[in-house]
Amino acid sequence: MALFDTLKTVLMPYAEKINQQLTINADGYKLLPENVDLDEYTTPGVWRISTAARAQTVTHCPSTLAGTLTIIHGSSAATVIQTYMMSSVTADREYRRMLTSGGTWSDWVQISPTEYIASLELDILEIINGSNFIKDWVQAKYIPIGTVGQTVDVGNPSTSASWSYIVRDCTTGDKFKLFSIAGSTAGKAWTFVDSSNVILSVADDTNIENGTVITAPEGASKVIFNNKFSTNPLAHIIKLNPQVNP
């Protein structure tokens, strides 16, 4: 009996911790335990930090606010990307960091400041290390882009292993902020076209857009983004809120 009591005393904390890690919220997310270290979380999945009080017990959490932790792998299982999105729309909402094959975590980087996200329909589109895609980037292809006045054949992309592209509907005055979007002469980083796919405005031939804000011109119907991720593996496009970005 004494041995049983000893084992119970020693093993119970571990059993409770495992039980916490397996707790599933009603929305299907796992509940992150208190007093854990995010450096130790490298398995892909989604965890909810349900309260600010819980967040404040978590080591290496980028915020003291409640939120959701998402973990994915990069181009290999040795590369881990953590994203933390806060639950409050009044707070700086999203941070990202990466664990490389060398075993070192990068610093957390804020990727969507408050001025871009308050009460808006938001698209955050990204490429992670060239192989893990969020939302609907088309992989291993790009759309050839000409000059203003020419027509783009949106339905006939070119094939290239180091590229991806995405097409989004837009209207006159829509604004997009670009981070690490790399283009070239053939696949320019961005272009606005009208309803007949005629180019209204377009990026230059060899640009890398980083922090650039582009605005849909009069008559724009779609915006096309190409990204040469062999040059820039981590790309973001943020559709800005016109209410806070006039």
PLY file of the C-alpha trace (Angstrom):
ply
format ascii 1.0
element vertex 246
property float x
property float y
property float z
element edge 245
property int vertex1
property int vertex2
end_header
0.00 0.00 0.00
2.85 2.35 0.84
4.37 1.74 -2.60
1.01 2.46 -4.25
0.66 5.72 -2.33
4.18 6.74 -3.32
3.56 6.01 -6.99
0.26 7.87 -6.84
1.97 10.90 -5.33
4.73 10.87 -7.94
2.64 10.10 -11.03
-0.55 12.04 -10.34
0.82 15.46 -11.37
1.89 14.00 -14.72
-1.49 12.36 -15.21
-3.26 15.62 -14.47
-1.02 17.45 -16.94
-1.74 14.91 -19.67
-5.45 15.18 -18.93
-5.25 18.95 -19.26
-3.48 18.68 -22.61
-6.19 16.38 -23.91
-9.06 18.58 -22.76
-11.10 19.57 -25.81
-13.15 22.75 -25.94
-16.64 22.76 -27.40
-15.23 24.31 -30.59
-12.86 21.36 -31.06
-9.63 23.07 -29.95
-7.40 21.67 -27.23
-7.15 23.74 -24.07
-3.56 24.75 -23.34
-2.62 23.96 -19.72
-1.39 26.58 -17.30
2.31 26.93 -16.47
3.66 25.43 -19.69
6.48 26.62 -21.97
5.58 27.25 -25.62
9.16 26.37 -26.58
8.19 22.76 -25.87
5.16 22.79 -28.21
6.31 21.60 -31.63
3.59 19.14 -32.69
1.15 20.55 -35.29
-2.24 21.41 -33.85
-4.45 24.17 -32.44
-4.60 25.11 -28.75
-6.85 27.61 -27.00
-5.57 29.82 -24.18
-8.98 30.57 -22.75
-8.32 33.47 -20.38
-5.83 36.26 -19.82
-5.05 34.76 -16.42
-4.07 31.49 -18.10
-1.99 33.30 -20.74
-0.02 35.06 -18.01
1.19 31.68 -16.68
2.52 30.52 -20.07
6.25 30.97 -20.66
7.28 32.44 -24.04
3.72 33.47 -24.88
3.88 36.74 -26.88
0.83 38.23 -25.15
-0.86 38.30 -21.77
-4.25 38.13 -23.50
-6.36 35.08 -24.27
-5.96 33.66 -27.75
-5.32 30.71 -30.02
-1.99 29.00 -30.68
-1.58 27.31 -34.08
1.43 25.12 -34.87
2.39 23.86 -38.33
5.51 22.41 -39.92
7.53 24.23 -42.56
9.36 22.62 -45.47
10.36 19.77 -43.14
9.28 18.42 -39.76
12.37 20.09 -38.27
10.95 23.53 -39.06
8.09 24.57 -36.78
5.95 27.70 -37.13
3.90 28.97 -34.20
1.18 31.59 -34.66
-0.62 33.25 -31.76
-3.82 35.18 -32.46
-5.52 37.11 -29.69
-9.26 36.86 -29.15
-9.86 40.61 -28.77
-10.31 42.73 -31.90
-9.12 45.76 -29.93
-5.71 44.19 -29.31
-2.68 43.60 -31.51
-3.93 40.26 -32.69
-1.36 38.07 -34.36
2.25 37.04 -33.80
4.45 34.45 -35.49
7.80 32.80 -34.79
9.80 29.89 -36.20
11.91 27.03 -34.86
14.59 26.07 -37.36
16.41 22.78 -37.79
19.22 24.32 -35.70
16.93 24.16 -32.67
16.65 27.91 -32.04
13.36 29.80 -31.80
13.19 33.16 -33.57
11.71 36.17 -31.79
7.97 36.64 -32.00
7.06 39.04 -34.83
3.78 40.96 -34.88
2.25 40.53 -38.32
-1.10 42.28 -38.11
-1.19 45.53 -36.12
-4.43 46.90 -34.74
-4.79 49.60 -37.40
-5.11 46.92 -40.09
-7.56 44.61 -38.40
-10.19 46.47 -36.38
-13.68 45.51 -37.59
-12.77 44.44 -41.12
-13.14 41.60 -43.54
-9.55 40.37 -43.40
-7.52 38.19 -45.71
-4.11 37.15 -44.41
-2.54 35.05 -47.13
0.80 33.43 -46.56
3.39 30.97 -47.80
5.49 29.12 -45.22
8.91 27.94 -46.43
7.56 27.28 -49.88
5.53 24.20 -49.06
2.81 24.85 -46.47
0.06 27.08 -47.79
-2.64 28.88 -45.87
-5.97 29.43 -47.59
-5.95 28.93 -51.35
-2.65 29.91 -52.94
-2.13 27.85 -56.10
1.15 25.99 -55.81
3.93 25.59 -58.39
2.35 28.01 -60.85
2.27 31.73 -61.66
0.22 33.96 -63.94
2.29 35.70 -66.65
1.73 39.46 -66.51
2.34 41.97 -69.29
1.97 45.75 -69.29
-0.90 48.18 -68.77
-3.53 47.74 -71.46
-2.71 44.11 -72.20
-5.07 41.24 -71.34
-4.08 38.62 -68.74
-4.94 34.98 -69.42
-5.95 34.24 -65.83
-7.11 30.73 -66.69
-3.79 29.65 -68.20
-1.05 29.91 -65.56
2.54 28.87 -66.25
4.13 26.01 -64.33
7.19 26.56 -62.14
8.10 24.72 -58.93
9.33 27.88 -57.20
6.17 29.96 -57.62
2.64 30.35 -56.33
-0.21 32.70 -57.13
-3.60 33.81 -55.90
-6.43 35.87 -57.43
-8.76 37.96 -55.26
-11.85 39.97 -56.19
-11.56 43.68 -55.45
-13.26 46.99 -56.11
-12.05 50.52 -56.74
-10.18 51.88 -53.72
-9.43 48.56 -52.02
-6.02 48.61 -50.34
-3.59 45.76 -49.73
-0.38 45.84 -47.70
2.32 43.46 -48.95
5.15 41.85 -47.03
7.93 39.92 -48.80
6.07 39.40 -52.07
8.69 38.68 -54.75
8.05 39.00 -58.47
10.04 38.96 -61.70
9.77 40.06 -65.32
7.47 37.14 -66.19
5.42 36.88 -63.01
5.09 40.38 -61.62
4.26 40.47 -57.93
0.87 42.13 -58.31
-1.50 43.52 -60.90
-5.03 44.95 -60.95
-7.29 44.02 -63.85
-10.81 44.98 -64.92
-13.75 42.63 -65.55
-12.24 41.70 -68.94
-8.83 40.96 -67.36
-7.23 44.00 -68.96
-4.31 45.31 -66.87
-5.02 48.63 -65.15
-1.89 48.85 -62.98
1.02 46.53 -62.34
4.18 46.07 -60.27
7.59 46.66 -61.84
9.62 43.84 -63.36
11.97 42.81 -60.55
10.30 44.05 -57.41
10.25 42.72 -53.88
7.38 44.37 -52.03
7.90 44.79 -48.30
5.47 47.07 -46.48
4.14 48.50 -49.75
0.47 49.53 -49.84
-1.24 49.16 -53.22
-4.67 50.62 -54.09
-7.12 49.25 -56.64
-7.60 51.81 -59.41
-10.89 52.89 -60.96
-12.59 49.94 -62.66
-10.55 47.24 -60.91
-12.32 43.91 -60.61
-9.55 41.52 -59.53
-6.06 41.63 -58.07
-3.47 38.98 -58.94
-0.54 38.16 -56.69
2.46 36.10 -57.81
5.17 35.09 -55.36
8.55 33.59 -56.17
9.05 31.88 -52.83
12.54 30.60 -53.62
13.43 34.27 -53.13
11.03 35.13 -50.31
9.67 32.08 -48.46
7.50 34.00 -45.98
4.91 36.26 -47.63
1.83 38.06 -46.32
-0.92 40.04 -47.95
-3.22 42.04 -45.69
-6.40 43.60 -47.01
-6.62 46.90 -45.15
-9.70 48.20 -43.42
-10.88 51.35 -45.23
-12.40 52.61 -41.96
-8.97 52.95 -40.37
-6.83 53.21 -43.54
-8.51 55.95 -45.64
0 1
1 2
2 3
3 4
4 5
5 6
6 7
7 8
8 9
9 10
10 11
11 12
12 13
13 14
14 15
15 16
16 17
17 18
18 19
19 20
20 21
21 22
22 23
23 24
24 25
25 26
26 27
27 28
28 29
29 30
30 31
31 32
32 33
33 34
34 35
35 36
36 37
37 38
38 39
39 40
40 41
41 42
42 43
43 44
44 45
45 46
46 47
47 48
48 49
49 50
50 51
51 52
52 53
53 54
54 55
55 56
56 57
57 58
58 59
59 60
60 61
61 62
62 63
63 64
64 65
65 66
66 67
67 68
68 69
69 70
70 71
71 72
72 73
73 74
74 75
75 76
76 77
77 78
78 79
79 80
80 81
81 82
82 83
83 84
84 85
85 86
86 87
87 88
88 89
89 90
90 91
91 92
92 93
93 94
94 95
95 96
96 97
97 98
98 99
99 100
100 101
101 102
102 103
103 104
104 105
105 106
106 107
107 108
108 109
109 110
110 111
111 112
112 113
113 114
114 115
115 116
116 117
117 118
118 119
119 120
120 121
121 122
122 123
123 124
124 125
125 126
126 127
127 128
128 129
129 130
130 131
131 132
132 133
133 134
134 135
135 136
136 137
137 138
138 139
139 140
140 141
141 142
142 143
143 144
144 145
145 146
146 147
147 148
148 149
149 150
150 151
151 152
152 153
153 154
154 155
155 156
156 157
157 158
158 159
159 160
160 161
161 162
162 163
163 164
164 165
165 166
166 167
167 168
168 169
169 170
170 171
171 172
172 173
173 174
174 175
175 176
176 177
177 178
178 179
179 180
180 181
181 182
182 183
183 184
184 185
185 186
186 187
187 188
188 189
189 190
190 191
191 192
192 193
193 194
194 195
195 196
196 197
197 198
198 199
199 200
200 201
201 202
202 203
203 204
204 205
205 206
206 207
207 208
208 209
209 210
210 211
211 212
212 213
213 214
214 215
215 216
216 217
217 218
218 219
219 220
220 221
221 222
222 223
223 224
224 225
225 226
226 227
227 228
228 229
229 230
230 231
231 232
232 233
233 234
234 235
235 236
236 237
237 238
238 239
239 240
240 241
241 242
242 243
243 244
244 245
